[in-house]
Amino acid sequence: MIPVTKPYLPSREKLDRYIDGIYERAWLTNNGPLIKELTQRLEAYLGVENLLLVGNGTLALQIAYRALNISGGGPSEAITTPFTYVATASSLKWEGVEPVFVDIHPDTWCLDPANIESAITPITKAIVPVHVFGNACDVEAIDIVAQRHGLKVIYDGAHAFGVTYKGNSLLSHGDATTLSFHATKLFHSIEGGAIIFKRKEDLERARRMTNFGLASPEEITDIGINAKMSEFQAAMGLCVLDEIDENLKGREKVWHTYEAAFKDKVKLQHRNHSASYNYAYFPMMLKDQEELLSTLEYLRSKNISARRYFYPSLDGISYGRAAGSSVSRDIASRIICLPIFHGLSENDQKLITTSVVEIAASDLGEGVL
Ligand SMILES: Cc1ncc(COP(=O)(O)O)c(C=O)c1O
């Protein structure tokens, strides 16, 4: 079976050298030298400041809400998108913040800024948009609404590693942007994540929160948990970062192969033209759910594992409040992602493109493309 995604495995020899160093120092976690090195190298690579490494992308969201006082006080709501991975919303609910789902734009599939204002209530504290599939949100329009209503903005940038906007990092927008470094992501540290803060004082507060609220071994200044990344994870991250250009090049090639094969035949996400793209996903939209299911089945019969992202639309889950979601529901019922990862062989790419074109031409998939 061709998987929809595959973790990038960097040079084993290099990883072994980092692990030898960890053994020599016997320093396995708690802000060791590899965490410091990875922090500096990621800040330089991404062109950002105030980056804090954490245990995963879900903790990154939770810590960001806490550090920015979205959670941990009285009742509160945050406006977010129903078209995302469930962690964006579950992390809010877990932190006692009611997610309010506002509809997405039919072309960009990101939170539509025009829908935000009508969903704001006296207890709204934040907007939590997602750069879905790495497509940059309309950060300027979101900023205007947030400033008008005194709301914090926390971008879930789990898919947006390395994306730039108007020549600078997209990840510097908002009060904070979170990243996921899960094994299947473009850049990964097996499990891991990061928060990029606008302000240094928020970074410092968040740092204490990731370490039980300790300001020093004998000084407890905040409510904290354990959200630290370990030296082993940082070692993997450093090795993956060393090879990121090669990884990106491989994905970009696959992406363009698909685009050339399906261009003018399949509806793709409208990309933000002021932003770069990281080729992390190849989502495509089918005519309806029925054709989505027959396409998935046909691809499976050819040993191709395509997958639905992000289904179901989150406004249908058991928590949170829906404030308009018809576009999200429609789109969530029609999108599949095709396999895309560094090392996907040319033969497999060919099988995928011919299979998708085949089903489009067959009775089974009439009207798919
Ligand atoms: C949009 C989004 N947010 C958050 C997360 C959670 O990240 P993690 O798996 O690192 O906890 C993911 C994970 O895939 C995601 O896609």
The ligand as an SDF file (V2000), in Angstrom:
LIG
                    3D

 16 16  0  0  0  0  0  0  0  0999 V2000
   -3.9670   21.7350   12.4270 C   0  0  0  0  0  0  0  0  0  0  0  0
   -3.3430   20.9110   13.5100 C   0  0  0  0  0  0  0  0  0  0  0  0
   -3.2810   21.4060   14.7640 N   0  0  0  0  0  0  0  0  0  0  0  0
   -2.7350   20.7050   15.7680 C   0  0  0  0  0  0  0  0  0  0  0  0
   -2.2070   19.4510   15.5750 C   0  0  0  0  0  0  0  0  0  0  0  0
   -1.6550   18.6770   16.7410 C   0  0  0  0  0  0  0  0  0  0  0  0
   -0.2900   18.4630   16.6660 O   0  0  0  0  0  0  0  0  0  0  0  0
    0.4000   17.2440   17.4460 P   0  0  0  0  0  0  0  0  0  0  0  0
    0.0100   15.9890   16.7500 O   0  0  0  0  0  0  0  0  0  0  0  0
    1.8530   17.5320   17.3170 O   0  0  0  0  0  0  0  0  0  0  0  0
   -0.0810   17.2920   18.8530 O   0  0  0  0  0  0  0  0  0  0  0  0
   -2.2360   18.8790   14.2910 C   0  0  0  0  0  0  0  0  0  0  0  0
   -1.6720   17.5430   14.1030 C   0  0  0  0  0  0  0  0  0  0  0  0
   -1.6650   16.9440   13.0900 O   0  0  0  0  0  0  0  0  0  0  0  0
   -2.8300   19.6230   13.2270 C   0  0  0  0  0  0  0  0  0  0  0  0
   -2.9050   19.1250   11.9830 O   0  0  0  0  0  0  0  0  0  0  0  0
  1  2  1  0
  2  3  1  0
  2 15  2  0
  3  4  2  0
  4  5  1  0
  5  6  1  0
  5 12  2  0
  6  7  1  0
  7  8  1  0
  8  9  2  0
  8 10  1  0
  8 11  1  0
 12 13  1  0
 12 15  1  0
 13 14  2  0
 15 16  1  0
M  END
$$$$
